[in-house]
Amino acid sequence: MWLSDKQLMKKMTTYLFLTLGLLSSTGCMQPTVFTDDDAAFEYREIYLPENGSKEAQKLGLNNVDVDWGIWGHNLSVVLPDDPSMAVYATVDGHPNQEQFCFSSDRLYKYIEHYIVDNFGERHTTRFAIMPRDNNISCLCEQCVAKGCTYNDASPAVFSMIERLAQRFPNHFFFTSYYLTTRSLPLKPMPDNAGVLFSAIHYDLCTKATTREEETETLLAKWSKMTSHLYVWDYINNFDDYFTPFPVFTVMQRRFQLYKRAGVTGLFLNGSGTDFSTFSHIRTHILAALMHDPDADWQTLLQEKCEELYPVAGSAIARFMLSQEDFVKERGKMLPIYEGVAQSRKTYLDEEAFGKFHEELLRLLPEAKKAEQDELTSMAQAMMLTRLEIMRLDGHPTGCKPLLDQLAELPKKGIRIYSESYWTIDDYVNEYTSMWQTYESSHKKNLLLGKQLSPLSKLDEDYGDISILTDGLAGIPSNYHCGQLIFSAGTALKIAIPHVQGLKHLRIGLTSNRHFHIALPASISLHSGGQEIASQQPLPTSGLPQRVVVEFDIPSNAGGTLILTLVRNEEERTMAIDEIEGF
């Protein structure tokens, strides 16, 4: 088909955008910086370490620190040191400082003063007017009169948004589609108001799903209520920033859907300022797709990898493309809060990963310093993935060189590997302890590899009880590593076969207050219907800890042993990581 001059120019400028990094590096010409009129979405942000850099600005990316006066669930920034209690929600007739009352005149005044004092009224700034990140909704008389219920604060929030939009016609005010604000407004929102739609329930998948259809339908409804419909989406496994996470195929499909449904802005939530494998490359490719959801990202990926990494670029591109193909073939939902055990079932091709990592290590000496420094950090971060594969396969022997390499990252300012602030130092120390314990005791462990039988229903995502006899202790700071999490009932009962010579049991427990993982209220051991012994594990501090409980087994205790762990009802879960017998 022949193109008009206007169409041809647009094709040419799109190509310039897709290759802008290449053009700037060769010095041939300055890259084109697109206006909102050129792009599929008016607001485009990628929350990765490159966010806010000059390079990101050339890509036409937005930044919350520049473009928003209030961002996310941070409405409390408007409050003085000693705010009026009138700003807080009323729940069961009492003030609850965990949430706001959006019918509060005092809260409105605080917001108004904050905007006037810090941003003025003439230029344009975006403000997020959202409830705090919980399920609490105010049920004061005014909120109830507006239509709020115990799980829906939307009517009062919309009322506040309208009031602010009218007061500040040059600013933009956004609420969220999330938790207690998931109801559509009864009428279209003001021209300078919008919504941040959380895509947390929209499966990250390369294939069509029921939730995909539901999401598109819902977005189309929202687009009739506002001309500023932004989506808050997710581009990382937030429990593992280091294992390469393939999202280009998934995101291209989503961006195309968003455009059809009337979405006008995108915020892609990633690792923020923390190191994330391939973040530099991902920033460029995702920026191109946000600009044009139909872009040929595969070609751009190859060009960008070779530009950024002259020595290793081809190898990186091949691996990233193979990961994308692997995900398409599997067709499974990508997990955004999981460890390597789940990753290997969905997006981690272990064979391809292993070969790529070895190739990367071979290419390191050939690279010049700048590229070598980046590749070294990349290769060291992937040591965590390799260590987890070794642990999951029950073969941690030989792990020390990998641990030593991983331990180098904090010296470069790379200290955490997850959204939950799991640190590399903790992981290395705990993995070392696990490995050393295994080396010293596995030959004496009579229960190593023995089959245990759960007598209680296990949690859906933690049904593999074999990890309790693999000889490997858990890693307390990370509940994905070797722990059987239990919250399905009040007590966990496990049948332990009586092995000849068994005289002593050692049970490993983990406690992590940050995730409401507590020690059991009690642990007891029975044989033949009779209690042998019972213990109450000692309480721990707020830090992640591993606690060992031990039982002596009488010589007359024959047959199957029953271990019972009673969950602390005040806490959500408990975790057991190992059962050893001697």
C-alpha positions as CSV (number, residue, x, y, z in Angstrom):
1,M,0.0,0.0,0.0
2,W,1.3,3.4,-0.9
3,L,1.8,5.9,1.9
4,S,0.9,9.6,1.9
5,D,3.7,12.1,2.7
6,K,2.2,12.5,6.2
7,Q,2.0,8.7,6.7
8,L,5.6,8.3,5.5
9,M,6.9,11.0,7.8
10,K,5.2,9.3,10.7
11,K,6.7,6.0,9.8
12,M,10.2,7.6,9.6
13,T,9.9,9.4,12.9
14,T,8.6,6.2,14.6
15,Y,11.8,4.4,13.3
16,L,13.9,7.3,14.7
17,F,12.2,6.7,18.1
18,L,12.9,3.0,18.0
19,T,16.6,3.6,17.2
20,L,17.1,6.8,19.2
21,G,19.8,5.3,21.4
22,L,21.7,4.1,18.4
23,L,21.5,7.5,16.6
24,S,22.7,9.5,19.6
25,S,25.6,7.2,20.3
26,T,27.0,7.4,16.7
27,G,26.6,11.2,16.6
28,C,24.7,11.1,13.3
29,M,21.9,13.2,14.6
30,Q,20.0,14.1,17.7
31,P,17.0,11.8,18.4
32,T,13.5,13.0,18.0
33,V,11.7,13.7,21.3
34,F,8.0,13.0,20.8
35,T,5.1,15.0,22.2
36,D,2.0,13.5,23.7
37,D,0.3,13.9,20.3
38,D,2.7,11.4,18.7
39,A,2.3,8.6,21.3
40,A,-0.4,6.1,22.0
41,F,-0.6,7.2,25.6
42,E,-0.3,10.7,27.1
43,Y,1.5,9.6,30.3
44,R,4.3,7.0,30.1
45,E,6.5,6.0,33.0
46,I,8.7,3.1,33.8
47,Y,9.7,2.7,37.4
48,L,13.2,1.2,37.0
49,P,16.6,2.5,37.9
50,E,16.9,4.5,34.7
51,N,13.7,6.4,35.6
52,G,14.4,10.2,35.7
53,S,17.7,10.0,33.8
54,K,18.5,12.1,30.8
55,E,18.3,9.0,28.7
56,A,14.7,8.4,30.0
57,Q,13.8,12.0,29.3
58,K,14.9,11.5,25.7
59,L,12.7,8.5,25.5
60,G,9.8,10.8,26.4
61,L,9.2,9.2,29.8
62,N,7.4,10.8,32.7
63,N,8.6,10.7,36.3
64,V,6.5,10.8,39.5
65,D,9.0,13.1,41.2
66,V,8.5,15.7,38.5
67,D,4.9,15.2,37.2
68,W,3.0,14.6,40.5
69,G,2.5,16.8,43.5
70,I,1.1,13.8,45.5
71,W,1.7,10.2,44.3
72,G,0.3,6.9,45.2
73,H,-1.0,6.3,48.8
74,N,0.8,9.3,50.2
75,L,-2.0,11.7,50.9
76,S,-0.7,12.0,54.5
77,V,2.0,14.3,53.1
78,V,-0.6,17.2,53.3
79,L,-1.1,16.7,57.1
80,P,0.7,19.0,59.6
81,D,2.6,17.4,62.5
82,D,-0.4,17.3,64.8
83,P,-3.5,17.0,62.5
84,S,-7.1,17.3,63.5
85,M,-8.7,13.9,64.3
86,A,-11.5,15.0,61.9
87,V,-9.4,13.9,59.0
88,Y,-9.5,10.2,60.0
89,A,-12.1,7.6,59.2
90,T,-14.8,6.5,61.6
91,V,-15.2,2.8,62.0
92,D,-17.6,1.1,64.5
93,G,-18.2,4.6,65.9
94,H,-14.6,5.3,66.7
95,P,-11.8,7.2,64.9
96,N,-9.4,5.0,63.0
97,Q,-6.1,6.7,62.0
98,E,-5.3,3.9,59.5
99,Q,-7.7,5.6,57.0
100,F,-9.0,9.0,56.0
101,C,-12.5,10.4,55.9
102,F,-13.0,11.9,52.4
103,S,-16.0,13.8,53.6
104,S,-13.9,15.8,56.0
105,D,-13.8,19.6,55.5
106,R,-10.6,19.6,57.5
107,L,-8.9,17.1,55.1
108,Y,-10.0,19.2,52.2
109,K,-8.5,22.3,53.8
110,Y,-5.2,20.5,54.4
111,I,-5.0,19.4,50.7
112,E,-6.0,22.9,49.5
113,H,-3.3,24.6,51.6
114,Y,-0.7,22.1,50.6
115,I,-1.4,22.7,46.9
116,V,-1.4,26.5,47.2
117,D,1.7,26.6,49.3
118,N,3.8,24.2,47.3
119,F,2.5,24.3,43.7
120,G,0.4,27.4,43.3
121,E,-2.7,27.5,41.0
122,R,-1.4,28.5,37.6
123,H,0.7,25.7,36.2
124,T,-0.4,22.1,35.9
125,T,0.4,19.3,38.3
126,R,-1.1,15.9,38.9
127,F,-2.3,14.9,42.4
128,A,-3.3,11.4,43.6
129,I,-6.2,11.6,46.1
130,M,-6.3,8.0,47.3
131,P,-7.2,6.1,50.4
132,R,-4.4,4.5,52.3
133,D,-3.4,1.0,51.1
134,N,-5.9,-1.1,53.1
135,N,-9.5,-2.2,53.1
136,I,-10.8,0.3,55.7
137,S,-13.7,2.6,54.6
138,C,-15.0,5.5,56.7
139,L,-18.6,5.1,57.9
140,C,-19.3,8.5,59.5
141,E,-22.7,10.0,58.9
142,Q,-21.5,12.1,56.0
143,C,-19.8,9.3,54.2
144,V,-22.7,6.9,54.7
145,A,-25.1,9.6,53.4
146,K,-22.9,9.8,50.2
147,G,-23.3,6.1,49.7
148,C,-20.2,4.7,51.3
149,T,-20.2,1.2,52.8
150,Y,-17.8,-0.8,55.0
151,N,-15.8,-1.8,51.9
152,D,-16.5,1.0,49.5
153,A,-15.2,4.6,50.0
154,S,-15.7,5.6,46.3
155,P,-18.7,8.0,46.7
156,A,-16.8,10.2,49.3
157,V,-13.6,10.1,47.3
158,F,-15.3,11.1,44.1
159,S,-17.0,14.0,46.0
160,M,-13.6,15.1,47.2
161,I,-12.1,14.9,43.7
162,E,-14.9,17.0,42.2
163,R,-14.5,19.6,44.9
164,L,-10.7,19.9,44.3
165,A,-11.1,19.8,40.5
166,Q,-13.4,22.8,40.7
167,R,-11.2,24.7,43.1
168,F,-8.0,24.1,41.0
169,P,-9.0,24.0,37.3
170,N,-5.4,24.0,36.1
171,H,-4.4,20.9,38.1
172,F,-5.4,17.3,37.6
173,F,-6.8,15.0,40.4
174,F,-6.7,11.2,40.3
175,T,-8.2,8.6,42.5
176,S,-7.5,4.9,42.2
177,Y,-9.4,1.8,41.0
178,Y,-8.1,-0.4,43.9
179,L,-9.4,-2.0,47.1
180,T,-12.1,0.4,48.5
181,T,-12.3,2.6,45.4
182,R,-13.5,0.0,42.8
183,S,-16.9,1.5,42.0
184,L,-17.6,3.5,38.9
185,P,-18.8,7.1,39.5
186,L,-22.5,7.7,38.9
187,K,-21.6,10.5,36.4
188,P,-18.6,11.5,34.3
189,M,-15.7,12.9,36.2
190,P,-14.6,16.5,35.7
191,D,-12.4,17.3,32.7
192,N,-9.4,17.7,35.0
193,A,-9.9,14.4,37.0
194,G,-8.9,10.9,36.3
195,V,-8.3,7.4,37.7
196,L,-5.3,5.2,38.2
197,F,-6.5,1.7,37.4
198,S,-4.6,-1.1,39.2
199,A,-4.0,-4.0,36.9
200,I,-3.1,-6.3,39.8
201,H,-5.9,-8.8,39.0
202,Y,-5.2,-8.8,35.3
203,D,-3.1,-12.0,34.7
204,L,0.3,-11.4,33.2
205,C,-0.1,-14.0,30.4
206,T,0.7,-14.2,26.7
207,K,-2.7,-15.8,26.0
208,A,-6.3,-14.6,26.4
209,T,-7.8,-15.2,29.8
210,T,-11.2,-14.6,31.3
211,R,-9.7,-11.8,33.4
212,E,-8.4,-10.2,30.2
213,E,-11.9,-9.9,28.8
214,E,-13.2,-8.6,32.2
215,T,-10.4,-6.0,32.3
216,E,-11.0,-4.7,28.8
217,T,-14.8,-4.4,29.5
218,L,-14.1,-2.6,32.8
219,L,-11.6,-0.2,31.3
220,A,-14.0,0.6,28.5
221,K,-16.6,1.6,31.1
222,W,-14.1,3.8,32.9
223,S,-13.1,5.5,29.7
224,K,-16.6,6.8,29.4
225,M,-16.3,8.4,32.8
226,T,-12.9,10.1,32.3
227,S,-10.6,11.2,29.5
228,H,-7.7,10.6,31.8
229,L,-7.6,6.8,32.4
230,Y,-4.2,5.7,33.5
231,V,-3.2,2.0,34.2
232,W,-0.8,1.0,37.0
233,D,0.8,-2.2,35.7
234,Y,3.6,-4.5,36.8
235,I,6.8,-5.5,35.1
236,N,8.8,-7.3,37.7
237,N,8.8,-10.3,40.0
238,F,8.8,-8.3,43.1
239,D,10.2,-11.1,45.3
240,D,13.2,-11.6,42.9
241,Y,14.7,-8.7,41.0
242,F,17.7,-10.8,39.8
243,T,16.2,-13.7,37.8
244,P,15.6,-12.4,34.3
245,F,11.9,-11.6,33.9
246,P,10.5,-11.7,30.3
247,V,7.6,-9.2,29.8
248,F,7.8,-7.8,26.3
249,T,5.3,-10.2,24.6
250,V,3.0,-9.9,27.6
251,M,3.2,-6.1,27.7
252,Q,2.7,-5.6,24.0
253,R,-0.5,-7.6,24.2
254,R,-1.6,-5.5,27.2
255,F,-0.7,-2.1,25.7
256,Q,-2.7,-3.0,22.6
257,L,-5.7,-3.9,24.8
258,Y,-5.3,-0.7,26.8
259,K,-5.2,1.5,23.7
260,R,-8.4,-0.2,22.4
261,A,-10.1,0.3,25.8
262,G,-9.4,4.1,25.9
263,V,-6.5,4.1,28.3
264,T,-4.5,7.3,28.1
265,G,-1.6,6.8,30.5
266,L,0.7,4.0,31.8
267,F,2.7,3.6,35.0
268,L,4.8,0.5,34.9
269,N,5.8,-0.5,38.4
270,G,9.2,-2.2,38.5
271,S,12.2,-2.3,40.9
272,G,12.3,1.4,41.4
273,T,15.8,2.6,42.1
274,D,17.0,-0.9,42.9
275,F,19.0,-3.0,40.6
276,S,17.0,-5.2,38.3
277,T,18.5,-7.5,35.7
278,F,18.3,-6.1,32.1
279,S,16.6,-2.9,33.4
280,H,18.5,-0.7,30.9
281,I,17.4,-2.8,28.0
282,R,13.8,-3.1,29.3
283,T,13.5,0.6,29.7
284,H,14.2,1.2,26.0
285,I,11.9,-1.6,24.7
286,L,9.0,-0.8,27.0
287,A,9.3,2.9,26.1
288,A,9.0,2.1,22.5
289,L,6.0,-0.1,23.0
290,M,4.3,2.5,25.1
291,H,4.8,4.9,22.3
292,D,3.6,2.5,19.7
293,P,2.1,-0.8,20.9
294,D,2.5,-2.3,17.5
295,A,6.3,-1.6,17.3
296,D,8.7,-4.3,16.1
297,W,10.4,-4.7,19.5
298,Q,12.3,-7.8,18.5
299,T,14.4,-5.9,16.0
300,L,14.8,-3.0,18.4
301,L,15.9,-5.5,21.1
302,Q,18.7,-6.9,19.0
303,E,19.9,-3.4,18.0
304,K,19.8,-2.0,21.5
305,C,21.6,-4.9,23.1
306,E,24.4,-4.7,20.5
307,E,24.6,-0.9,21.1
308,L,24.7,-1.1,24.9
309,Y,26.9,-4.2,25.1
310,P,29.3,-4.4,22.0
311,V,30.8,-7.7,23.3
312,A,27.9,-9.5,25.0
313,G,25.0,-7.8,23.2
314,S,24.3,-10.6,20.7
315,A,24.3,-13.2,23.5
316,I,22.0,-11.1,25.7
317,A,19.5,-10.6,22.8
318,R,19.4,-14.3,21.9
319,F,18.7,-15.2,25.5
320,M,16.0,-12.6,26.0
321,L,14.3,-13.6,22.8
322,S,14.5,-17.3,23.8
323,Q,12.9,-16.4,27.2
324,E,10.0,-14.7,25.4
325,D,9.5,-17.7,23.2
326,F,9.6,-20.0,26.2
327,V,6.9,-17.9,27.9
328,K,4.7,-18.0,24.8
329,E,5.1,-21.8,24.5
330,R,4.2,-22.3,28.2
331,G,1.3,-19.9,28.1
332,K,1.2,-19.7,31.9
333,M,0.6,-16.7,34.1
334,L,3.8,-14.9,35.2
335,P,4.1,-14.7,39.0
336,I,5.0,-11.3,40.4
337,Y,5.4,-12.4,44.0
338,E,7.3,-15.8,43.9
339,G,10.7,-17.4,44.2
340,V,12.7,-19.5,41.8
341,A,10.7,-22.6,42.5
342,Q,7.7,-21.1,40.8
343,S,9.7,-19.2,38.2
344,R,11.1,-22.4,36.8
345,K,7.5,-23.6,36.2
346,T,6.5,-20.5,34.3
347,Y,9.2,-18.3,32.8
348,L,12.7,-19.7,33.7
349,D,14.1,-22.1,31.1
350,E,16.9,-23.5,33.3
351,E,18.9,-25.0,30.4
352,A,18.9,-21.8,28.3
353,F,19.6,-19.8,31.4
354,G,22.6,-21.9,32.5
355,K,24.1,-21.8,29.0
356,F,23.6,-18.0,28.8
357,H,25.2,-17.4,32.2
358,E,28.2,-19.5,31.3
359,E,28.6,-17.6,28.0
360,L,28.3,-14.3,29.9
361,L,31.1,-15.3,32.2
362,R,33.3,-16.3,29.2
363,L,32.7,-13.0,27.5
364,L,33.6,-10.8,30.5
365,P,37.4,-10.6,29.9
366,E,36.8,-9.5,26.3
367,A,34.7,-6.4,27.3
368,K,36.1,-2.9,27.9
369,K,35.8,-1.5,31.4
370,A,32.4,0.2,31.2
371,E,30.7,-2.8,29.6
372,Q,32.6,-5.2,31.8
373,D,31.5,-3.4,35.0
374,E,27.8,-3.7,33.9
375,L,28.2,-7.3,32.8
376,T,29.9,-8.3,36.0
377,S,27.0,-7.0,38.1
378,M,24.6,-8.7,35.8
379,A,26.5,-12.1,36.1
380,Q,26.9,-11.8,39.9
381,A,23.2,-11.1,40.4
382,M,22.3,-14.2,38.4
383,M,24.4,-16.2,40.9
384,L,21.3,-16.0,43.1
385,T,19.2,-17.8,40.5
386,R,21.9,-20.5,40.1
387,L,22.2,-20.9,43.9
388,E,18.4,-21.3,44.2
389,I,18.4,-24.0,41.5
390,M,21.1,-25.8,43.4
391,R,19.1,-25.6,46.6
392,L,15.9,-26.7,45.0
393,D,17.6,-29.7,43.4
394,G,19.1,-30.6,46.8
395,H,22.7,-30.2,45.7
396,P,24.3,-27.1,47.4
397,T,27.8,-28.7,47.4
398,G,30.1,-26.4,45.5
399,C,28.1,-23.3,46.2
400,K,30.9,-21.3,47.9
401,P,32.3,-19.7,44.7
402,L,28.8,-18.6,43.7
403,L,28.1,-17.2,47.1
404,D,31.4,-15.3,47.0
405,Q,30.5,-13.7,43.7
406,L,27.0,-12.7,44.9
407,A,28.5,-11.2,48.1
408,E,30.5,-8.7,45.9
409,L,27.3,-6.9,44.9
410,P,26.8,-4.8,48.1
411,K,30.3,-3.3,47.5
412,K,28.8,-1.8,44.4
413,G,25.7,-0.4,46.1
414,I,23.5,-3.3,45.1
415,R,22.2,-4.5,48.5
416,I,18.6,-5.8,48.1
417,Y,17.0,-8.2,45.7
418,S,13.3,-7.8,46.4
419,E,10.5,-5.3,47.1
420,S,10.5,-6.6,50.6
421,Y,14.1,-5.5,51.2
422,W,15.5,-9.0,51.4
423,T,19.2,-8.3,51.5
424,I,22.0,-10.0,49.7
425,D,24.0,-10.1,52.9
426,D,21.3,-12.0,54.8
427,Y,20.8,-14.4,51.9
428,V,24.5,-15.2,51.6
429,N,24.9,-15.6,55.4
430,E,21.8,-17.8,55.7
431,Y,22.6,-19.9,52.6
432,T,26.1,-20.4,54.0
433,S,24.7,-21.6,57.3
434,M,22.3,-23.9,55.5
435,W,25.0,-25.4,53.4
436,Q,27.4,-25.9,56.3
437,T,24.7,-27.6,58.4
438,Y,23.9,-29.9,55.5
439,E,27.6,-30.8,55.0
440,S,28.0,-31.7,58.7
441,S,24.8,-33.6,59.3
442,H,23.3,-35.1,56.1
443,K,25.2,-38.4,56.3
444,K,23.9,-38.9,59.9
445,N,20.3,-37.8,59.1
446,L,18.1,-41.0,59.2
447,L,15.1,-39.1,57.8
448,L,17.0,-37.7,54.8
449,G,14.8,-38.3,51.7
450,K,12.2,-40.2,53.7
451,Q,8.6,-39.7,52.7
452,L,6.4,-37.9,55.3
453,S,2.7,-37.9,55.2
454,P,0.6,-34.8,55.9
455,L,-2.4,-35.5,58.0
456,S,-3.8,-32.0,57.6
457,K,-4.8,-30.1,54.5
458,L,-1.8,-28.1,53.3
459,D,-1.9,-24.6,51.8
460,E,-2.6,-24.5,48.1
461,D,0.8,-23.0,47.1
462,Y,2.8,-25.1,49.7
463,G,1.9,-28.7,49.0
464,D,5.4,-30.2,48.6
465,I,6.1,-31.7,52.0
466,S,9.3,-33.4,50.7
467,I,11.2,-30.2,51.4
468,L,11.1,-31.1,55.1
469,T,13.4,-34.1,54.6
470,D,15.7,-32.7,51.9
471,G,18.4,-32.0,54.6
472,L,18.4,-28.3,53.8
473,A,17.4,-25.7,56.4
474,G,15.2,-22.8,55.3
475,I,16.4,-19.2,54.7
476,P,14.5,-17.2,57.4
477,S,14.6,-13.8,55.6
478,N,12.9,-15.2,52.5
479,Y,9.9,-17.4,52.9
480,H,10.2,-18.8,49.4
481,C,13.4,-20.6,50.3
482,G,12.9,-24.0,51.8
483,Q,9.9,-23.3,54.1
484,L,6.6,-25.1,54.3
485,I,4.2,-22.2,55.0
486,F,1.0,-23.3,56.8
487,S,-2.2,-21.2,57.4
488,A,-4.9,-23.6,56.2
489,G,-6.0,-24.7,59.7
490,T,-5.4,-24.4,63.4
491,A,-2.9,-27.3,63.5
492,L,-0.5,-29.1,61.1
493,K,-0.2,-32.8,61.7
494,I,2.6,-34.8,60.0
495,A,3.2,-38.6,60.1
496,I,6.8,-39.5,60.4
497,P,7.9,-43.1,59.6
498,H,9.7,-44.9,62.4
499,V,13.2,-45.6,61.0
500,Q,15.4,-48.1,62.7
501,G,17.8,-46.5,65.1
502,L,15.8,-43.3,65.3
503,K,16.3,-41.8,68.8
504,H,16.1,-38.0,68.3
505,L,14.1,-35.5,66.2
506,R,15.2,-32.0,65.3
507,I,12.6,-29.7,63.9
508,G,13.5,-26.4,62.2
509,L,11.1,-23.5,62.4
510,T,11.3,-20.0,60.9
511,S,9.9,-16.8,62.2
512,N,9.5,-13.6,60.2
513,R,7.3,-10.9,61.9
514,H,7.3,-8.7,58.8
515,F,5.2,-11.3,57.0
516,H,3.3,-12.4,60.0
517,I,5.0,-15.7,60.1
518,A,5.2,-16.7,63.8
519,L,6.4,-19.7,65.8
520,P,3.8,-22.3,66.6
521,A,1.9,-21.9,69.9
522,S,3.0,-25.5,70.8
523,I,4.5,-28.6,69.3
524,S,3.8,-32.1,70.4
525,L,5.0,-35.6,69.5
526,H,2.8,-38.7,69.8
527,S,3.3,-42.4,69.3
528,G,0.6,-45.0,69.5
529,G,-1.9,-42.5,70.6
530,Q,0.2,-41.4,73.5
531,E,2.0,-38.1,73.9
532,I,5.8,-38.4,74.1
533,A,6.5,-34.8,74.8
534,S,5.3,-31.3,74.1
535,Q,7.1,-27.9,73.9
536,Q,6.2,-24.3,73.5
537,P,8.9,-22.6,71.2
538,L,10.5,-19.6,72.7
539,P,9.3,-16.3,71.3
540,T,11.7,-14.4,69.0
541,S,12.4,-10.8,68.3
542,G,11.0,-9.0,65.2
543,L,14.0,-10.1,63.1
544,P,13.7,-13.2,60.9
545,Q,15.0,-16.1,62.8
546,R,15.4,-19.9,62.6
547,V,14.5,-21.8,65.8
548,V,15.2,-25.5,66.4
549,V,13.0,-27.7,68.6
550,E,14.3,-31.1,69.6
551,F,12.6,-34.3,71.0
552,D,14.1,-37.4,72.4
553,I,12.3,-40.6,71.3
554,P,11.8,-43.3,74.0
555,S,13.1,-46.8,73.0
556,N,9.6,-48.2,73.5
557,A,8.1,-45.7,71.0
558,G,7.4,-47.9,67.9
559,G,5.5,-47.4,64.8
560,T,4.6,-44.1,63.2
561,L,5.3,-40.8,65.0
562,I,2.8,-38.0,64.8
563,L,4.1,-34.4,65.0
564,T,1.5,-31.7,65.7
565,L,2.2,-28.0,65.4
566,V,-0.5,-25.7,66.7
567,R,-0.7,-22.4,64.9
568,N,-0.6,-19.2,66.9
569,E,-4.1,-17.9,66.2
570,E,-3.0,-14.2,66.6
571,E,-0.7,-14.6,63.6
572,R,-1.5,-15.5,60.0
573,T,1.0,-18.3,59.3
574,M,3.7,-20.5,60.7
575,A,6.6,-22.1,58.9
576,I,8.5,-25.4,59.3
577,D,11.6,-25.9,57.2
578,E,13.2,-29.2,58.1
579,I,12.7,-32.4,60.1
580,E,15.8,-34.4,60.8
581,G,16.2,-37.7,62.6
582,F,19.3,-39.1,64.4
